[in-house]
Amino acid sequence: MKITRKSQRSSKTLVFAVILLVAGMLVAIGATPAFALSKGETFVKGGNTYRIDEYDPKDSEGDVTLVKYGAKNTKPYINTIRYQGTSFQVEVIGRNAFNTKRGRRVVSVTLGRQVDRVQSKAFYGTKKLKVLNMGASDVVNLKKVNGVWKLDSIDAQKNAFVGAGAKTLKVRCGKESCAYRTVYHNALNSKGLRKTARVVK
C-alpha cells in the first residue's frame, strides 16, 4: 500500500497530539520526570530540596543533604526519604536549610538517628521554632570519662545554630542527667545556640 505525504503528515500530527496529551496529563497529576540518580544531583520530594551526596545503585540506597525546607509540615521528622525507588538517608542539614518561607513557620523539628551533621545557619530565622529534638541524632556525642560526662564530638559548623528558634527554644537531648545536659548545652552554645535556649530531656 502506497503511503502518501498527506497520510504521513496526518500520522505525525496524531503522534504530536498524543505527546501533548500525555504531557498535559503528567502536569495535571503533578508528576515529575525521572532523571538518572547520581552524586551531586538535586531533586525535590514533598516540597523539600535534597542533594545526593552518595548513591549506590546496586542496593538502591544513598545519602542526601537537606538543602531547602519547603514542606507544609510545621513539625517535620527528618530522617529518611524514598525517591525513584531509592532509600536515602538524610545525613546533613544544609546551610540555611530552614531559612525559607516554609521553614520559618515550623514549630518543632525532630532530627532522626540518620542525621549526623548540621551546616552553618541551618535553622536561621526560625523564630516560631519551640522544640528542636536532637536526642536520636548523631550530631552531638558525649562519653563518660572517670564518671564525668565529656564532649566526644560535635559535627556542626561554627554558626550551625545561630538564629535558631524562639527565645524559649527547648532542645531535647534524650538524657535526664543534669550533668549530661550541661555539657550538651555548652557544646551547642559553641556552635551559636542562643543563651536563652534550654536543653531538656
N, C-alpha and C positions, 0 to 999 in steps of 0.2 A: 504493500500500500504506500502510495506516494504521500509524503508529508509536506504540505505547503508552508510557505513562510508565514501565512496568516495563522495557521494552526500552531506553529512554533511560538509565535508571539502570544497567542492565547494561552498556551501552556506556561510560558514564562510569567505571564500576568497572574495566572492562577497560583503558581508557586509563590510568587511575591506576596500575594494576598494572604496565603496560608501563613507565611512567615510573620507578616504583620499581625495576624490574628493571634498566633501563639505568643508573640512578644507582648501584645496587649493583655493577654490573659495572665502572663507572668507578672506584669506590672500590677495588675488588679489584685492578685493574691499576695503581693509583696515579696515575691520570690527574688532571690539574688543569684546571679550566675556563679557557677563554681569556678575556682581557679586552682592551679597547681600549688599545693601547700609546700612552702619552703622557708628556710630561715630568713628572717628579715622582713617577710611579708606582713602586712596588716590586714585585719578583717573586722567586721562589725557583727556582734552577736548580742541580741537582747538590748540593743541601744548602746552597748559598750564597745569601745575600740580596743583591740588587742594586737600586740606584735609577737610574732613567732620567734622565740629565742632558740629553741631546739625542736627537732622533729624527726621521729623515727617511723618511716612509712611501713616498715615490716610489722611493728607492733601497734601501729595506729595510735601512737602516744607522742606527747610533746610538752614543752614548757612555754608559757607566754608571759608577757608583761601587760598589766592593765594600763593602757596608755591614756584613755579618756573615759570617764564615767558619764554615761548618757542614759542609763536606765531610769524608769519611773519609780522604781522601788526606793523608798526612803529608809529602809532597814536592810541593806544588802548583806549577804553572806558571800564573801569572796574566797573561793577555794579551787573548784574545778569547773570546766565547761566542756561541752561537746560541740564540735563543728566539723561538718562534712565527714561524719563517721569517725572522727578522731577525738580522743580524750586528752584535753590539755590541762595541765596543772598551772594555776595562776601563782607563779612564784614571786613575782615582783609587782609592787605598787609603784607605778611610774611617776616621774616628775610632774607635778601639778595635775595628777590624775583626777582628783576630786574638785579641782578648781574650775568647775564648769557650771552651767546653768542648773543642771540636774544634781550635780554633786553638792552644790551649796544648799540643797534642800534636805539632804539626808540628816536623820536624827540619831541613827545608830549604824555602826559598821562593825561587822564581825570578820576578822581575818582567820581563815581556816588553817589547818596544820600544813598545807602546802605552801603557804606564804612565808618566805624567809628573808625578804629584803624590801626596804622602803627607801625610795629615792627622794631627792630634795623637794621640799614643799608639797609633798604628796597630798596632804589634806588642807592645804592653804585655803582660807576663806570659808571654811565650813562652820559658820557661826551658829548654825542650828544643831550641830552635832553634839549630843549629850553623852553618848556612850561609845567608846572605842574598845571593843573586846579583842584582846590580843592573847588571851590565855592559851589558846590552842596553837598559835602560830610559832614559828621558829625564828622570829626576828631577834628576840632577846633571850639569852641563855644564861642562867645563873648556876653556880655549883657551890657546894659546901666545902670549905677548907678549914679543917680543925674545928668543925662545928659552927663555923661562921659563913653566912651567905656572901659570896663574892661574884662579881660580874665575870662571866666566862667569855661572852661575846655579844655584840650587838651589830647586826648587819643593817645599818641605816646610815644614810649620808648626814653630814653635819647639820643641815637645816631641814631634816626629814619631817619634823613635827612643828615647824614654825607656822603660826597662824591656824593651828588645828583646833577645831571645836569651840564650843562656848566657854565662857569663863568658868562655868560649873562642870566642865567636862570630867567624866569618870572614865578611867582606863582600867579595864578588868585584866588582871594578870593571872588569875586562876589559883592563887595561893592565899591561904588565910594568914600565914605568918607575917607579923608586923615588920620584922627584920628583912624578910624577903621583899615585901612591898616597898620598903625604904630604898633598898638597893635598886630595885626595878625603876622606881620613880627618878632616882638620881641619873640612871642610865638614859632615860627618855629626856630628862632636862638637858643633858649634854648634847642632845640632838634637836634642841629647840622647843621642847614641850613647854607650854606656859606654866608659870609657877603656881597659878591658882588651880590647876588640874589636880585631881585626886586619883591615886592608884588604889583600887579596891580589889577584893577577891573576884 
